[in-house]
Amino acid sequence: MKLRNLIFSLLAGLGATSVHIALMEIKHRAGILPGFEPYEGLHRLLAPLTAQSFEPPLSWLIPDINGALILGFVFGQLFVHLPGRSAVVKGAGFGFAAWLVMGLGLLPLTGSGLFGSGLGLGVWPAVLMGVMLMLYSIVMSLLYAWLTSPTPTQGRR
């Protein structure tokens, strides 16, 4: 991966993370699924691995920094290999894969059950997580495609 594309993947991840932060703030202020807090479960899961417990606001920033850096990098590596011709389709494919990883892997590890089914909230944690991951991934994909597209004066890269 060229340094330029690496920077663009991180910028796309940062932009998508900004949207995610705004959506999480709306979720909290509107009182949407207050019993579904996947980051709290993640903090409990990772707490024994760290020497100290992170308190807010640092604890809130860790998943967002990871989303911007790690997911941005991974997405930049996978972009050309994702199915579809448009950035929206590529982003939706990445979002669906992330939803499966979170629902089948991370949430059960945090004690929330498959797709949050152990929380007693029905299908709503899975639906909310799916919508938020789709929006995150599509925004990241659109930003990455825009940043890496040639300008009229550059021609093809």
N, C-alpha and C positions, 0 to 999 in steps of 0.2 A: 504494500500500500504506500503510495506516495505521501510525503509529509503534508502536502496540500489537502489531500483527501482525508487524512487523519484529522487535521484541524477542522475540516468541514464536518466530519462525522461527530466530533465533540461539540461543535457549535449546534448541529442539529439536535443532538441529545440534550444540550442545555436549553434550547428553545422549547423542545417538547416537555422537558422537566418544568419549565416555567408555566406551561399550560396545566400540567399535572398539579403543581402547587396551588394554582388558582382553583382547580376543580376540587381539590381536597379541602380548601378553605370554604368553598360553597357547601360542600357536604357537611362540614362541621357546623357552620353557621345556620344552615337550614335544618339541622337535626336529622339528616338522612342516615339511617342505619347506625345509630350510635353504638350498638353492640358489635359492630364489625370494624375493628381497628387492626388491620393486618400488620402495621408497623410495630404496634405494641407487642404482638406475638413474636415478631422477628427480633425485637430487642430482648425479650425474655429468652429466646432461643440462643442468641449470641452472647448474652451477659456472662455466662461462665467462661467464655473464651477470651474475654478482655480483662485487663487488670483493674479497670474501674467501670463504674456505671455512668453512662452519659445522660445528663439531664437536659431537658428542653432549654434552649432551642437547638443545641447541638444534636440531640437525639432525633430531632425532626429533620435536620439537614443531612444526616448520614444516608438515608435511602435516596434522597434527591441527588446528592453528589454521586452516588453509585449509579443512579439512573442516567445522569448526564454523562459520566465518564465511561462506565463499563458498558451499558446498553448502547450508548452512542458509538463506541468503538466496535462492538460486536455487530451492530447494524451496518456500519460502514463497510465492514468486512464481507457481510452477507448480501448487501444490496444487489449486486449484479447477479447473484445466484438465486434470489427470491423469485418465485413464480409471478408471472404477470408482466405486462408491458408498461403499465402506468404506476406512478408513485403511490397512488391510492391503493391499488391492488397489492403492491409489494408491502406497503405499510399494514394493510389488513391481514395479510399472511403472517407477517412478523407478530402482529398483535394477537392473532389466534394462537400461534405457537407459545407466546409468552403467557397467555391465559391458561393454556394446558399445563405449562411448567408450574405456574403459580398454584393452580387448582389441584393438580395431582401430586405436586412435590412439596412446595413451600408451606402451603396452608396445613396439610396433614402434619408436617414436622413441627408446626407451632401449636398443635393440639386443637386446631379449628375444624379438622375433618376434611374430607374431599370437597373442594370448592366451597368451604365454609359451612358444610352441612351440619357440623357438630355444634354450631352456635344457636340452633333452634330458631333461625330466621328464615327458614324456607329456602327458596332459590335466589332470594334477593342478593346475598353476598356474591354469588357467582355472576348474576346479571350486572351488578354494579361494577365488579372487577372487570368483566368483559368489556363493558362500555368504556370505562376509563382507560384500559389498556389499548383498546382500538383507537380511541382519540389520541392518546399519547403516541402510538406507533404511526398513525397516519400523519400526524403533524410532523413527527421526526422524518418520515419518508419524504413528505412534500418539501421540507426545508433542505434535506440532503440533496434531493433531485434538483432543486433550484440552485443551491450553492455549487453543485458540480456540473451544471449545464453550461455549455460554452456560450459566451456572450457573442453578439453579432460580429464584433471586431476580432474575436479570438479564433473563430473557426472551431473545428473539432480538436479535442485534446487526445 
